[in-house]
Amino acid sequence: MEVQEITIRVTPDAALIYQSASEQERYKLDALLSLWLNQMKEPSRSLQDIMYEASEEAQSRGLTPEILKEIMDE
């Protein structure tokens, strides 16, 4: 899959969490963000529906609520 780097603005805490995450955790976070952004192309859907679907897709790819909490707690 072709990827392209972008710059996003996040809080200093969020940046630190991402930077200190393992390569595998960063890959999962990148995939989750990419899914969420791609789903924004469908304007007839609510943001809540999009976020729910992105969450389901991330979980199916191995990002469990426990892993996400662990990443966020770091």
CHARMM-style PDB file with segment names, atoms N, HN, CA, C and O in Angstrom:
ATOM      1  N   MET     1       0.843  -1.174   0.000  1.00  0.00      PROA
ATOM      2  CA  MET     1       0.000   0.000   0.000  1.00  0.00      PROA
ATOM      3  C   MET     1       0.889   1.237   0.000  1.00  0.00      PROA
ATOM      4  O   MET     1       1.846   1.335   0.768  1.00  0.00      PROA
ATOM      5  N   GLU     2       0.555   2.167  -0.866  1.00  0.00      PROA
ATOM      6  HN  GLU     2      -0.222   2.088  -1.490  1.00  0.00      PROA
ATOM      7  CA  GLU     2       1.312   3.413  -0.937  1.00  0.00      PROA
ATOM      8  C   GLU     2       0.898   4.326   0.212  1.00  0.00      PROA
ATOM      9  O   GLU     2      -0.285   4.442   0.529  1.00  0.00      PROA
ATOM     10  N   VAL     3       1.866   4.960   0.820  1.00  0.00      PROA
ATOM     11  HN  VAL     3       2.828   4.865   0.562  1.00  0.00      PROA
ATOM     12  CA  VAL     3       1.587   5.889   1.917  1.00  0.00      PROA
ATOM     13  C   VAL     3       2.252   7.227   1.629  1.00  0.00      PROA
ATOM     14  O   VAL     3       3.193   7.316   0.840  1.00  0.00      PROA
ATOM     15  N   GLN     4       1.747   8.255   2.281  1.00  0.00      PROA
ATOM     16  HN  GLN     4       0.982   8.183   2.922  1.00  0.00      PROA
ATOM     17  CA  GLN     4       2.312   9.588   2.162  1.00  0.00      PROA
ATOM     18  C   GLN     4       2.351  10.195   3.549  1.00  0.00      PROA
ATOM     19  O   GLN     4       1.395  10.072   4.314  1.00  0.00      PROA
ATOM     20  N   GLU     5       3.450  10.847   3.873  1.00  0.00      PROA
ATOM     21  HN  GLU     5       4.227  10.946   3.251  1.00  0.00      PROA
ATOM     22  CA  GLU     5       3.569  11.489   5.182  1.00  0.00      PROA
ATOM     23  C   GLU     5       2.859  12.833   5.170  1.00  0.00      PROA
ATOM     24  O   GLU     5       2.888  13.568   4.184  1.00  0.00      PROA
ATOM     25  N   ILE     6       2.209  13.138   6.318  1.00  0.00      PROA
ATOM     26  HN  ILE     6       2.185  12.541   7.119  1.00  0.00      PROA
ATOM     27  CA  ILE     6       1.570  14.432   6.521  1.00  0.00      PROA
ATOM     28  C   ILE     6       1.987  14.948   7.885  1.00  0.00      PROA
ATOM     29  O   ILE     6       2.544  14.204   8.693  1.00  0.00      PROA
ATOM     30  N   THR     7       1.723  16.205   8.139  1.00  0.00      PROA
ATOM     31  HN  THR     7       1.271  16.809   7.482  1.00  0.00      PROA
ATOM     32  CA  THR     7       1.990  16.788   9.439  1.00  0.00      PROA
ATOM     33  C   THR     7       0.657  17.145  10.067  1.00  0.00      PROA
ATOM     34  O   THR     7      -0.183  17.785   9.434  1.00  0.00      PROA
ATOM     35  N   ILE     8       0.463  16.732  11.312  1.00  0.00      PROA
ATOM     36  HN  ILE     8       1.145  16.213  11.826  1.00  0.00      PROA
ATOM     37  CA  ILE     8      -0.755  17.101  12.031  1.00  0.00      PROA
ATOM     38  C   ILE     8      -0.363  17.763  13.339  1.00  0.00      PROA
ATOM     39  O   ILE     8       0.728  17.536  13.862  1.00  0.00      PROA
ATOM     40  N   ARG     9      -1.251  18.571  13.855  1.00  0.00      PROA
ATOM     41  HN  ARG     9      -2.137  18.756  13.431  1.00  0.00      PROA
ATOM     42  CA  ARG     9      -0.996  19.251  15.123  1.00  0.00      PROA
ATOM     43  C   ARG     9      -1.696  18.490  16.241  1.00  0.00      PROA
ATOM     44  O   ARG     9      -2.893  18.211  16.174  1.00  0.00      PROA
ATOM     45  N   VAL    10      -0.931  18.166  17.257  1.00  0.00      PROA
ATOM     46  HN  VAL    10       0.042  18.392  17.311  1.00  0.00      PROA
ATOM     47  CA  VAL    10      -1.454  17.467  18.425  1.00  0.00      PROA
ATOM     48  C   VAL    10      -0.888  18.128  19.674  1.00  0.00      PROA
ATOM     49  O   VAL    10       0.021  18.954  19.598  1.00  0.00      PROA
ATOM     50  N   THR    11      -1.434  17.757  20.812  1.00  0.00      PROA
ATOM     51  HN  THR    11      -2.172  17.086  20.874  1.00  0.00      PROA
ATOM     52  CA  THR    11      -0.917  18.294  22.066  1.00  0.00      PROA
ATOM     53  C   THR    11       0.483  17.736  22.321  1.00  0.00      PROA
ATOM     54  O   THR    11       0.835  16.692  21.771  1.00  0.00      PROA
ATOM     55  N   PRO    12       1.281  18.406  23.139  1.00  0.00      PROA
ATOM     56  CA  PRO    12       2.608  17.877  23.467  1.00  0.00      PROA
ATOM     57  C   PRO    12       2.543  16.470  24.075  1.00  0.00      PROA
ATOM     58  O   PRO    12       3.397  15.631  23.787  1.00  0.00      PROA
ATOM     59  N   ASP    13       1.536  16.212  24.910  1.00  0.00      PROA
ATOM     60  HN  ASP    13       0.842  16.894  25.143  1.00  0.00      PROA
ATOM     61  CA  ASP    13       1.403  14.874  25.497  1.00  0.00      PROA
ATOM     62  C   ASP    13       1.148  13.827  24.426  1.00  0.00      PROA
ATOM     63  O   ASP    13       1.735  12.746  24.457  1.00  0.00      PROA
ATOM     64  N   ALA    14       0.268  14.147  23.472  1.00  0.00      PROA
ATOM     65  HN  ALA    14      -0.209  15.025  23.447  1.00  0.00      PROA
ATOM     66  CA  ALA    14      -0.031  13.199  22.395  1.00  0.00      PROA
ATOM     67  C   ALA    14       1.216  12.937  21.556  1.00  0.00      PROA
ATOM     68  O   ALA    14       1.477  11.798  21.169  1.00  0.00      PROA
ATOM     69  N   ALA    15       1.986  13.984  21.274  1.00  0.00      PROA
ATOM     70  HN  ALA    15       1.774  14.910  21.588  1.00  0.00      PROA
ATOM     71  CA  ALA    15       3.217  13.824  20.497  1.00  0.00      PROA
ATOM     72  C   ALA    15       4.207  12.917  21.225  1.00  0.00      PROA
ATOM     73  O   ALA    15       4.831  12.052  20.611  1.00  0.00      PROA
ATOM     74  N   LEU    16       4.346  13.115  22.522  1.00  0.00      PROA
ATOM     75  HN  LEU    16       3.838  13.818  23.021  1.00  0.00      PROA
ATOM     76  CA  LEU    16       5.264  12.301  23.316  1.00  0.00      PROA
ATOM     77  C   LEU    16       4.822  10.837  23.322  1.00  0.00      PROA
ATOM     78  O   LEU    16       5.645   9.929  23.211  1.00  0.00      PROA
ATOM     79  N   ILE    17       3.525  10.625  23.452  1.00  0.00      PROA
ATOM     80  HN  ILE    17       2.856  11.363  23.543  1.00  0.00      PROA
ATOM     81  CA  ILE    17       2.996   9.254  23.448  1.00  0.00      PROA
ATOM     82  C   ILE    17       3.329   8.580  22.124  1.00  0.00      PROA
ATOM     83  O   ILE    17       3.801   7.443  22.098  1.00  0.00      PROA
ATOM     84  N   TYR    18       3.079   9.289  21.020  1.00  0.00      PROA
ATOM     85  HN  TYR    18       2.695  10.212  21.040  1.00  0.00      PROA
ATOM     86  CA  TYR    18       3.343   8.712  19.696  1.00  0.00      PROA
ATOM     87  C   TYR    18       4.833   8.440  19.512  1.00  0.00      PROA
ATOM     88  O   TYR    18       5.220   7.372  19.038  1.00  0.00      PROA
ATOM     89  N   GLN    19       5.653   9.392  19.883  1.00  0.00      PROA
ATOM     90  HN  GLN    19       5.338  10.259  20.269  1.00  0.00      PROA
ATOM     91  CA  GLN    19       7.095   9.252  19.692  1.00  0.00      PROA
ATOM     92  C   GLN    19       7.687   8.142  20.545  1.00  0.00      PROA
ATOM     93  O   GLN    19       8.682   7.530  20.156  1.00  0.00      PROA
ATOM     94  N   SER    20       7.093   7.872  21.702  1.00  0.00      PROA
ATOM     95  HN  SER    20       6.285   8.369  22.018  1.00  0.00      PROA
ATOM     96  CA  SER    20       7.642   6.835  22.574  1.00  0.00      PROA
ATOM     97  C   SER    20       7.010   5.472  22.323  1.00  0.00      PROA
ATOM     98  O   SER    20       7.407   4.483  22.940  1.00  0.00      PROA
ATOM     99  N   ALA    21       6.033   5.409  21.425  1.00  0.00      PROA
ATOM    100  HN  ALA    21       5.710   6.212  20.923  1.00  0.00      PROA
ATOM    101  CA  ALA    21       5.392   4.126  21.111  1.00  0.00      PROA
ATOM    102  C   ALA    21       6.342   3.266  20.275  1.00  0.00      PROA
ATOM    103  O   ALA    21       7.228   3.774  19.588  1.00  0.00      PROA
ATOM    104  N   SER    22       6.135   1.969  20.353  1.00  0.00      PROA
ATOM    105  HN  SER    22       5.415   1.556  20.911  1.00  0.00      PROA
ATOM    106  CA  SER    22       6.947   1.050  19.540  1.00  0.00      PROA
ATOM    107  C   SER    22       6.559   1.220  18.072  1.00  0.00      PROA
ATOM    108  O   SER    22       5.520   1.801  17.757  1.00  0.00      PROA
ATOM    109  N   GLU    23       7.390   0.717  17.197  1.00  0.00      PROA
ATOM    110  HN  GLU    23       8.233   0.245  17.453  1.00  0.00      PROA
ATOM    111  CA  GLU    23       7.119   0.787  15.759  1.00  0.00      PROA
ATOM    112  C   GLU    23       5.771   0.140  15.437  1.00  0.00      PROA
ATOM    113  O   GLU    23       5.009   0.660  14.622  1.00  0.00      PROA
ATOM    114  N   GLN    24       5.484  -0.982  16.069  1.00  0.00      PROA
ATOM    115  HN  GLN    24       6.104  -1.404  16.731  1.00  0.00      PROA
ATOM    116  CA  GLN    24       4.221  -1.692  15.839  1.00  0.00      PROA
ATOM    117  C   GLN    24       3.033  -0.849  16.324  1.00  0.00      PROA
ATOM    118  O   GLN    24       2.008  -0.783  15.646  1.00  0.00      PROA
ATOM    119  N   GLU    25       3.162  -0.218  17.468  1.00  0.00      PROA
ATOM    120  HN  GLU    25       3.995  -0.272  18.018  1.00  0.00      PROA
ATOM    121  CA  GLU    25       2.086   0.625  17.988  1.00  0.00      PROA
ATOM    122  C   GLU    25       1.871   1.843  17.098  1.00  0.00      PROA
ATOM    123  O   GLU    25       0.732   2.243  16.860  1.00  0.00      PROA
ATOM    124  N   ARG    26       2.969   2.441  16.600  1.00  0.00      PROA
ATOM    125  HN  ARG    26       3.895   2.116  16.793  1.00  0.00      PROA
ATOM    126  CA  ARG    26       2.844   3.590  15.698  1.00  0.00      PROA
ATOM    127  C   ARG    26       2.165   3.175  14.399  1.00  0.00      PROA
ATOM    128  O   ARG    26       1.353   3.925  13.857  1.00  0.00      PROA
ATOM    129  N   TYR    27       2.488   1.994  13.897  1.00  0.00      PROA
ATOM    130  HN  TYR    27       3.148   1.385  14.337  1.00  0.00      PROA
ATOM    131  CA  TYR    27       1.860   1.489  12.682  1.00  0.00      PROA
ATOM    132  C   TYR    27       0.350   1.370  12.885  1.00  0.00      PROA
ATOM    133  O   TYR    27      -0.432   1.738  12.008  1.00  0.00      PROA
ATOM    134  N   LYS    28      -0.047   0.858  14.036  1.00  0.00      PROA
ATOM    135  HN  LYS    28       0.588   0.560  14.748  1.00  0.00      PROA
ATOM    136  CA  LYS    28      -1.482   0.710  14.322  1.00  0.00      PROA
ATOM    137  C   LYS    28      -2.161   2.069  14.452  1.00  0.00      PROA
ATOM    138  O   LYS    28      -3.273   2.256  13.957  1.00  0.00      PROA
ATOM    139  N   LEU    29      -1.510   3.010  15.107  1.00  0.00      PROA
ATOM    140  HN  LEU    29      -0.607   2.859  15.509  1.00  0.00      PROA
ATOM    141  CA  LEU    29      -2.072   4.352  15.230  1.00  0.00      PROA
ATOM    142  C   LEU    29      -2.166   5.030  13.864  1.00  0.00      PROA
ATOM    143  O   LEU    29      -3.157   5.697  13.568  1.00  0.00      PROA
ATOM    144  N   ASP    30      -1.137   4.860  13.032  1.00  0.00      PROA
ATOM    145  HN  ASP    30      -0.331   4.318  13.273  1.00  0.00      PROA
ATOM    146  CA  ASP    30      -1.165   5.412  11.679  1.00  0.00      PROA
ATOM    147  C   ASP    30      -2.337   4.833  10.891  1.00  0.00      PROA
ATOM    148  O   ASP    30      -3.051   5.557  10.198  1.00  0.00      PROA
ATOM    149  N   ALA    31      -2.526   3.517  11.007  1.00  0.00      PROA
ATOM    150  HN  ALA    31      -1.946   2.929  11.571  1.00  0.00      PROA
ATOM    151  CA  ALA    31      -3.616   2.854  10.288  1.00  0.00      PROA
ATOM    152  C   ALA    31      -4.975   3.355  10.777  1.00  0.00      PROA
ATOM    153  O   ALA    31      -5.881   3.587   9.978  1.00  0.00      PROA
ATOM    154  N   LEU    32      -5.109   3.519  12.088  1.00  0.00      PROA
ATOM    155  HN  LEU    32      -4.373   3.330  12.738  1.00  0.00      PROA
ATOM    156  CA  LEU    32      -6.363   4.007  12.651  1.00  0.00      PROA
ATOM    157  C   LEU    32      -6.679   5.414  12.147  1.00  0.00      PROA
ATOM    158  O   LEU    32      -7.811   5.688  11.751  1.00  0.00      PROA
ATOM    159  N   LEU    33      -5.697   6.299  12.158  1.00  0.00      PROA
ATOM    160  HN  LEU    33      -4.777   6.077  12.480  1.00  0.00      PROA
ATOM    161  CA  LEU    33      -5.896   7.660  11.675  1.00  0.00      PROA
ATOM    162  C   LEU    33      -6.211   7.665  10.182  1.00  0.00      PROA
ATOM    163  O   LEU    33      -7.083   8.411   9.736  1.00  0.00      PROA
ATOM    164  N   SER    34      -5.517   6.851   9.419  1.00  0.00      PROA
ATOM    165  HN  SER    34      -4.809   6.246   9.782  1.00  0.00      PROA
ATOM    166  CA  SER    34      -5.761   6.773   7.981  1.00  0.00      PROA
ATOM    167  C   SER    34      -7.184   6.301   7.696  1.00  0.00      PROA
ATOM    168  O   SER    34      -7.865   6.851   6.831  1.00  0.00      PROA
ATOM    169  N   LEU    35      -7.626   5.286   8.423  1.00  0.00      PROA
ATOM    170  HN  LEU    35      -7.072   4.839   9.125  1.00  0.00      PROA
ATOM    171  CA  LEU    35      -9.000   4.798   8.252  1.00  0.00      PROA
ATOM    172  C   LEU    35     -10.001   5.901   8.557  1.00  0.00      PROA
ATOM    173  O   LEU    35     -10.942   6.121   7.794  1.00  0.00      PROA
ATOM    174  N   TRP    36      -9.801   6.585   9.656  1.00  0.00      PROA
ATOM    175  HN  TRP    36      -9.036   6.407  10.276  1.00  0.00      PROA
ATOM    176  CA  TRP    36     -10.711   7.643  10.069  1.00  0.00      PROA
ATOM    177  C   TRP    36     -10.761   8.750   9.021  1.00  0.00      PROA
ATOM    178  O   TRP    36     -11.844   9.208   8.657  1.00  0.00      PROA
ATOM    179  N   LEU    37      -9.602   9.183   8.534  1.00  0.00      PROA
ATOM    180  HN  LEU    37      -8.722   8.810   8.829  1.00  0.00      PROA
ATOM    181  CA  LEU    37      -9.564  10.250   7.535  1.00  0.00      PROA
ATOM    182  C   LEU    37     -10.215   9.809   6.226  1.00  0.00      PROA
ATOM    183  O   LEU    37     -10.945  10.585   5.610  1.00  0.00      PROA
ATOM    184  N   ASN    38      -9.961   8.579   5.798  1.00  0.00      PROA
ATOM    185  HN  ASN    38      -9.368   7.949   6.299  1.00  0.00      PROA
ATOM    186  CA  ASN    38     -10.571   8.079   4.564  1.00  0.00      PROA
ATOM    187  C   ASN    38     -12.086   8.006   4.676  1.00  0.00      PROA
ATOM    188  O   ASN    38     -12.791   8.230   3.692  1.00  0.00      PROA
ATOM    189  N   GLN    39     -12.583   7.700   5.839  1.00  0.00      PROA
ATOM    190  HN  GLN    39     -12.010   7.518   6.638  1.00  0.00      PROA
ATOM    191  CA  GLN    39     -14.027   7.606   6.016  1.00  0.00      PROA
ATOM    192  C   GLN    39     -14.688   8.973   6.042  1.00  0.00      PROA
ATOM    193  O   GLN    39     -15.909   9.064   5.919  1.00  0.00      PROA
ATOM    194  N   MET    40     -13.921  10.026   6.196  1.00  0.00      PROA
ATOM    195  HN  MET    40     -12.929   9.952   6.296  1.00  0.00      PROA
ATOM    196  CA  MET    40     -14.465  11.379   6.176  1.00  0.00      PROA
ATOM    197  C   MET    40     -14.932  11.765   4.764  1.00  0.00      PROA
ATOM    198  O   MET    40     -15.623  12.769   4.596  1.00  0.00      PROA
ATOM    199  N   LYS    41     -14.560  10.978   3.760  1.00  0.00      PROA
ATOM    200  HN  LYS    41     -13.998  10.162   3.896  1.00  0.00      PROA
ATOM    201  CA  LYS    41     -14.982  11.250   2.387  1.00  0.00      PROA
ATOM    202  C   LYS    41     -16.481  11.057   2.217  1.00  0.00      PROA
ATOM    203  O   LYS    41     -17.053  11.539   1.239  1.00  0.00      PROA
ATOM    204  N   GLU    42     -17.125  10.371   3.136  1.00  0.00      PROA
ATOM    205  HN  GLU    42     -16.660   9.979   3.930  1.00  0.00      PROA
ATOM    206  CA  GLU    42     -18.545  10.065   3.040  1.00  0.00      PROA
ATOM    207  C   GLU    42     -19.328  11.061   3.901  1.00  0.00      PROA
ATOM    208  O   GLU    42     -19.607  10.772   5.065  1.00  0.00      PROA
ATOM    209  N   PRO    43     -19.688  12.225   3.354  1.00  0.00      PROA
ATOM    210  CA  PRO    43     -20.299  13.284   4.153  1.00  0.00      PROA
ATOM    211  C   PRO    43     -21.682  12.959   4.709  1.00  0.00      PROA
ATOM    212  O   PRO    43     -22.131  13.620   5.646  1.00  0.00      PROA
ATOM    213  N   SER    44     -22.360  11.974   4.165  1.00  0.00      PROA
ATOM    214  HN  SER    44     -21.996  11.437   3.404  1.00  0.00      PROA
ATOM    215  CA  SER    44     -23.701  11.672   4.653  1.00  0.00      PROA
ATOM    216  C   SER    44     -23.689  10.898   5.972  1.00  0.00      PROA
ATOM    217  O   SER    44     -24.737  10.719   6.594  1.00  0.00      PROA
ATOM    218  N   ARG    45     -22.536  10.451   6.392  1.00  0.00      PROA
ATOM    219  HN  ARG    45     -21.686  10.597   5.887  1.00  0.00      PROA
ATOM    220  CA  ARG    45     -22.431   9.693   7.635  1.00  0.00      PROA
ATOM    221  C   ARG    45     -22.020  10.622   8.768  1.00  0.00      PROA
ATOM    222  O   ARG    45     -21.283  11.587   8.567  1.00  0.00      PROA
ATOM    223  N   SER    46     -22.511  10.309   9.964  1.00  0.00      PROA
ATOM    224  HN  SER    46     -23.110   9.525  10.127  1.00  0.00      PROA
ATOM    225  CA  SER    46     -22.163  11.126  11.118  1.00  0.00      PROA
ATOM    226  C   SER    46     -20.742  10.816  11.573  1.00  0.00      PROA
ATOM    227  O   SER    46     -20.219   9.731  11.321  1.00  0.00      PROA
ATOM    228  N   LEU    47     -20.130  11.777  12.243  1.00  0.00      PROA
ATOM    229  HN  LEU    47     -20.555  12.659  12.449  1.00  0.00      PROA
ATOM    230  CA  LEU    47     -18.791  11.582  12.776  1.00  0.00      PROA
ATOM    231  C   LEU    47     -18.779  10.416  13.752  1.00  0.00      PROA
ATOM    232  O   LEU    47     -17.821   9.643  13.783  1.00  0.00      PROA
ATOM    233  N   GLN    48     -19.833  10.281  14.548  1.00  0.00      PROA
ATOM    234  HN  GLN    48     -20.611  10.909  14.523  1.00  0.00      PROA
ATOM    235  CA  GLN    48     -19.914   9.175  15.505  1.00  0.00      PROA
ATOM    236  C   GLN    48     -19.906   7.830  14.778  1.00  0.00      PROA
ATOM    237  O   GLN    48     -19.223   6.903  15.216  1.00  0.00      PROA
ATOM    238  N   ASP    49     -20.649   7.707  13.680  1.00  0.00      PROA
ATOM    239  HN  ASP    49     -21.203   8.460  13.325  1.00  0.00      PROA
ATOM    240  CA  ASP    49     -20.656   6.464  12.907  1.00  0.00      PROA
ATOM    241  C   ASP    49     -19.282   6.171  12.331  1.00  0.00      PROA
ATOM    242  O   ASP    49     -18.820   5.030  12.350  1.00  0.00      PROA
ATOM    243  N   ILE    50     -18.635   7.202  11.824  1.00  0.00      PROA
ATOM    244  HN  ILE    50     -19.010   8.129  11.809  1.00  0.00      PROA
ATOM    245  CA  ILE    50     -17.300   7.040  11.242  1.00  0.00      PROA
ATOM    246  C   ILE    50     -16.311   6.579  12.305  1.00  0.00      PROA
ATOM    247  O   ILE    50     -15.522   5.663  12.069  1.00  0.00      PROA
ATOM    248  N   MET    51     -16.352   7.217  13.484  1.00  0.00      PROA
ATOM    249  HN  MET    51     -16.993   7.961  13.675  1.00  0.00      PROA
ATOM    250  CA  MET    51     -15.438   6.850  14.561  1.00  0.00      PROA
ATOM    251  C   MET    51     -15.699   5.417  15.033  1.00  0.00      PROA
ATOM    252  O   MET    51     -14.759   4.679  15.325  1.00  0.00      PROA
ATOM    253  N   TYR    52     -16.970   5.024  15.108  1.00  0.00      PROA
ATOM    254  HN  TYR    52     -17.735   5.624  14.870  1.00  0.00      PROA
ATOM    255  CA  TYR    52     -17.303   3.662  15.524  1.00  0.00      PROA
ATOM    256  C   TYR    52     -16.751   2.651  14.521  1.00  0.00      PROA
ATOM    257  O   TYR    52     -16.155   1.646  14.909  1.00  0.00      PROA
ATOM    258  N   GLU    53     -16.953   2.922  13.229  1.00  0.00      PROA
ATOM    259  HN  GLU    53     -17.437   3.738  12.914  1.00  0.00      PROA
ATOM    260  CA  GLU    53     -16.469   1.999  12.208  1.00  0.00      PROA
ATOM    261  C   GLU    53     -14.942   1.921  12.211  1.00  0.00      PROA
ATOM    262  O   GLU    53     -14.375   0.838  12.063  1.00  0.00      PROA
ATOM    263  N   ALA    54     -14.280   3.061  12.377  1.00  0.00      PROA
ATOM    264  HN  ALA    54     -14.741   3.940  12.497  1.00  0.00      PROA
ATOM    265  CA  ALA    54     -12.810   3.068  12.438  1.00  0.00      PROA
ATOM    266  C   ALA    54     -12.333   2.270  13.642  1.00  0.00      PROA
ATOM    267  O   ALA    54     -11.340   1.548  13.554  1.00  0.00      PROA
ATOM    268  N   SER    55     -13.023   2.393  14.751  1.00  0.00      PROA
ATOM    269  HN  SER    55     -13.830   2.980  14.822  1.00  0.00      PROA
ATOM    270  CA  SER    55     -12.675   1.642  15.953  1.00  0.00      PROA
ATOM    271  C   SER    55     -12.820   0.145  15.713  1.00  0.00      PROA
ATOM    272  O   SER    55     -11.948  -0.639  16.086  1.00  0.00      PROA
ATOM    273  N   GLU    56     -13.921  -0.242  15.091  1.00  0.00      PROA
ATOM    274  HN  GLU    56     -14.629   0.395  14.789  1.00  0.00      PROA
ATOM    275  CA  GLU    56     -14.139  -1.657  14.782  1.00  0.00      PROA
ATOM    276  C   GLU    56     -13.046  -2.200  13.860  1.00  0.00      PROA
ATOM    277  O   GLU    56     -12.546  -3.306  14.064  1.00  0.00      PROA
ATOM    278  N   GLU    57     -12.680  -1.412  12.843  1.00  0.00      PROA
ATOM    279  HN  GLU    57     -13.086  -0.513  12.678  1.00  0.00      PROA
ATOM    280  CA  GLU    57     -11.637  -1.834  11.904  1.00  0.00      PROA
ATOM    281  C   GLU    57     -10.286  -1.948  12.612  1.00  0.00      PROA
ATOM    282  O   GLU    57      -9.539  -2.898  12.378  1.00  0.00      PROA
ATOM    283  N   ALA    58      -9.977  -0.991  13.467  1.00  0.00      PROA
ATOM    284  HN  ALA    58     -10.584  -0.219  13.658  1.00  0.00      PROA
ATOM    285  CA  ALA    58      -8.711  -1.027  14.206  1.00  0.00      PROA
ATOM    286  C   ALA    58      -8.653  -2.257  15.102  1.00  0.00      PROA
ATOM    287  O   ALA    58      -7.618  -2.917  15.190  1.00  0.00      PROA
ATOM    288  N   GLN    59      -9.758  -2.566  15.763  1.00  0.00      PROA
ATOM    289  HN  GLN    59     -10.599  -2.030  15.691  1.00  0.00      PROA
ATOM    290  CA  GLN    59      -9.799  -3.741  16.638  1.00  0.00      PROA
ATOM    291  C   GLN    59      -9.629  -5.023  15.822  1.00  0.00      PROA
ATOM    292  O   GLN    59      -8.982  -5.967  16.275  1.00  0.00      PROA
ATOM    293  N   SER    60     -10.208  -5.057  14.624  1.00  0.00      PROA
ATOM    294  HN  SER    60     -10.734  -4.290  14.256  1.00  0.00      PROA
ATOM    295  CA  SER    60     -10.063  -6.254  13.791  1.00  0.00      PROA
ATOM    296  C   SER    60      -8.627  -6.438  13.315  1.00  0.00      PROA
ATOM    297  O   SER    60      -8.221  -7.539  12.943  1.00  0.00      PROA
ATOM    298  N   ARG    61      -7.857  -5.340  13.329  1.00  0.00      PROA
ATOM    299  HN  ARG    61      -8.187  -4.445  13.631  1.00  0.00      PROA
ATOM    300  CA  ARG    61      -6.447  -5.396  12.937  1.00  0.00      PROA
ATOM    301  C   ARG    61      -5.515  -5.534  14.133  1.00  0.00      PROA
ATOM    302  O   ARG    61      -4.293  -5.479  13.988  1.00  0.00      PROA
ATOM    303  N   GLY    62      -6.102  -5.713  15.327  1.00  0.00      PROA
ATOM    304  HN  GLY    62      -7.094  -5.757  15.445  1.00  0.00      PROA
ATOM    305  CA  GLY    62      -5.267  -6.000  16.488  1.00  0.00      PROA
ATOM    306  C   GLY    62      -5.129  -4.892  17.507  1.00  0.00      PROA
ATOM    307  O   GLY    62      -4.489  -5.103  18.537  1.00  0.00      PROA
ATOM    308  N   LEU    63      -5.702  -3.713  17.269  1.00  0.00      PROA
ATOM    309  HN  LEU    63      -6.222  -3.542  16.432  1.00  0.00      PROA
ATOM    310  CA  LEU    63      -5.607  -2.625  18.239  1.00  0.00      PROA
ATOM    311  C   LEU    63      -6.775  -2.763  19.211  1.00  0.00      PROA
ATOM    312  O   LEU    63      -7.880  -2.293  18.940  1.00  0.00      PROA
ATOM    313  N   THR    64      -6.519  -3.406  20.332  1.00  0.00      PROA
ATOM    314  HN  THR    64      -5.622  -3.788  20.552  1.00  0.00      PROA
ATOM    315  CA  THR    64      -7.560  -3.632  21.330  1.00  0.00      PROA
ATOM    316  C   THR    64      -7.709  -2.406  22.224  1.00  0.00      PROA
ATOM    317  O   THR    64      -6.802  -1.576  22.284  1.00  0.00      PROA
ATOM    318  N   PRO    65      -8.844  -2.278  22.921  1.00  0.00      PROA
ATOM    319  CA  PRO    65      -8.997  -1.161  23.858  1.00  0.00      PROA
ATOM    320  C   PRO    65      -7.892  -1.146  24.914  1.00  0.00      PROA
ATOM    321  O   PRO    65      -7.468  -0.080  25.359  1.00  0.00      PROA
ATOM    322  N   GLU    66      -7.432  -2.321  25.310  1.00  0.00      PROA
ATOM    323  HN  GLU    66      -7.777  -3.188  24.949  1.00  0.00      PROA
ATOM    324  CA  GLU    66      -6.374  -2.405  26.315  1.00  0.00      PROA
ATOM    325  C   GLU    66      -5.060  -1.845  25.769  1.00  0.00      PROA
ATOM    326  O   GLU    66      -4.357  -1.113  26.466  1.00  0.00      PROA
ATOM    327  N   ILE    67      -4.734  -2.187  24.533  1.00  0.00      PROA
ATOM    328  HN  ILE    67      -5.305  -2.781  23.967  1.00  0.00      PROA
ATOM    329  CA  ILE    67      -3.505  -1.683  23.918  1.00  0.00      PROA
ATOM    330  C   ILE    67      -3.592  -0.175  23.751  1.00  0.00      PROA
ATOM    331  O   ILE    67      -2.631   0.538  24.038  1.00  0.00      PROA
ATOM    332  N   LEU    68      -4.746   0.320  23.284  1.00  0.00      PROA
ATOM    333  HN  LEU    68      -5.527  -0.260  23.050  1.00  0.00      PROA
ATOM    334  CA  LEU    68      -4.919   1.758  23.108  1.00  0.00      PROA
ATOM    335  C   LEU    68      -4.794   2.485  24.443  1.00  0.00      PROA
ATOM    336  O   LEU    68      -4.158   3.537  24.509  1.00  0.00      PROA
ATOM    337  N   LYS    69      -5.389   1.944  25.514  1.00  0.00      PROA
ATOM    338  HN  LYS    69      -5.905   1.090  25.461  1.00  0.00      PROA
ATOM    339  CA  LYS    69      -5.294   2.550  26.832  1.00  0.00      PROA
ATOM    340  C   LYS    69      -3.837   2.565  27.291  1.00  0.00      PROA
ATOM    341  O   LYS    69      -3.364   3.555  27.848  1.00  0.00      PROA
ATOM    342  N   GLU    70      -3.137   1.467  27.052  1.00  0.00      PROA
ATOM    343  HN  GLU    70      -3.522   0.662  26.599  1.00  0.00      PROA
ATOM    344  CA  GLU    70      -1.723   1.372  27.434  1.00  0.00      PROA
ATOM    345  C   GLU    70      -0.911   2.439  26.713  1.00  0.00      PROA
ATOM    346  O   GLU    70      -0.053   3.082  27.318  1.00  0.00      PROA
ATOM    347  N   ILE    71      -1.177   2.630  25.425  1.00  0.00      PROA
ATOM    348  HN  ILE    71      -1.874   2.107  24.934  1.00  0.00      PROA
ATOM    349  CA  ILE    71      -0.469   3.648  24.650  1.00  0.00      PROA
ATOM    350  C   ILE    71      -0.773   5.029  25.204  1.00  0.00      PROA
ATOM    351  O   ILE    71       0.131   5.848  25.366  1.00  0.00      PROA
ATOM    352  N   MET    72      -2.041   5.290  25.496  1.00  0.00      PROA
ATOM    353  HN  MET    72      -2.775   4.624  25.365  1.00  0.00      PROA
ATOM    354  CA  MET    72      -2.440   6.595  25.979  1.00  0.00      PROA
ATOM    355  C   MET    72      -1.920   6.875  27.397  1.00  0.00      PROA
ATOM    356  O   MET    72      -1.685   8.030  27.752  1.00  0.00      PROA
ATOM    357  N   ASP    73      -1.741   5.831  28.199  1.00  0.00      PROA
ATOM    358  HN  ASP    73      -1.932   4.892  27.911  1.00  0.00      PROA
ATOM    359  CA  ASP    73      -1.255   5.998  29.569  1.00  0.00      PROA
ATOM    360  C   ASP    73       0.243   6.254  29.650  1.00  0.00      PROA
ATOM    361  O   ASP    73       0.746   6.719  30.673  1.00  0.00      PROA
ATOM    362  N   GLU    74       0.960   5.947  28.560  1.00  0.00      PROA
ATOM    363  HN  GLU    74       0.552   5.569  27.729  1.00  0.00      PROA
ATOM    364  CA  GLU    74       2.419   6.121  28.569  1.00  0.00      PROA
ATOM    365  C   GLU    74       2.796   7.572  28.526  1.00  0.00      PROA
ATOM    366  OT1 GLU    74       3.983   7.901  28.527  1.00  0.00      PROA
TER     367      GLU     74
END
